[in-house]
Amino acid sequence: MVDQLIGTLTTIYSYMIIIYVLMSWVPSVRESFVGEWLGKLVEPYLAPFRRFIPPIMGMIDISPIIALFALRLAAVGLSSILQRVL
């Protein structure tokens, strides 16, 4: 049950990150209510990755990809720990 909850929350947050990244292709969308809302939820998580991973050729930001891998890894680790405890 806890595994399903962690998996569902991780999937939802992953989709939020993907949508936020895709919204960067249309700048006016990020200025909408949904864009600002997603920015408030996703940007604090993405900021540390952006600080340490520079854009490739000054344009291509791969930090969200690394952030998604880290999120998935953390979810699997948390699920594993909780399975042993519970």
N, C-alpha and C positions, 0 to 999 in steps of 0.2 A: 504494500500500500504506500509506504513512504517512497519506495523506488519510483512508483508511478507519479507521485506528486512532484518529486525532484525532476523526473524526466519531462513532465508536462510544463513545469515552470521554466526549465532550461530551453525547451523548444519554443515556448512563447517569447522568451527574451531573445533567443537567437533570431526569430522572425522580426522582432522589433529592431534589432541591429541591422539586419539585411534591408528592411524597409527604409530605415534611416539613411543607410549608405546609398541606396538607390535614389532617395530623395535629393541627394546632393547633385544629381545630374540636372535637376530642374530647381534652381535656387529659389524661385518664388514659392515653391511648395514648402520649403523649410520655414518660411516666414508665416505659414498658416498656423492655425491653432493646433492641429495634429502634429505638424512639424516641430513646433516649439515644445509641445508636450513630450514627444519622443526624444527630443534633444535633452530635456531635463532628466529623462530616465536613462538614456543610453550614453550620453557624453561623459558623465563621471566615470563610467567603466572604461570607455575607449581612451580617455585622456592619458592615463599612464602608458598605454601601448604606443600612442602617438609620440609621446615624449622620448621613448627609447628607440623607436623604429622610424627612421627617416623615410620620406617618400622616395620611390625609385625614380630616377631622372627628374626629380623635383616635381613630379606630377602624380604618379601612381601611388596611392596610399594603401599599403598592404596590411596596415595595423589592424583593421577590422577582421581580416582573415585569421591573424594570429590570436586576436581576442576571442573569436569563435572557437578556435581550437582549445584555448585555455579554459573557456567556459565549459566546454564539453568534458575536458579532463577533470576540472574541479567537480563537476556533477557526478562523474563516475567515481571519483575518489570519495566524495561525500556519501554516495550510495553504499559504497563498499564499507566504509567506516560504520555507518548506521546499521547495516545488516549484521555486523559483528556485535554491535552493542545491543541491538534489540533482538 
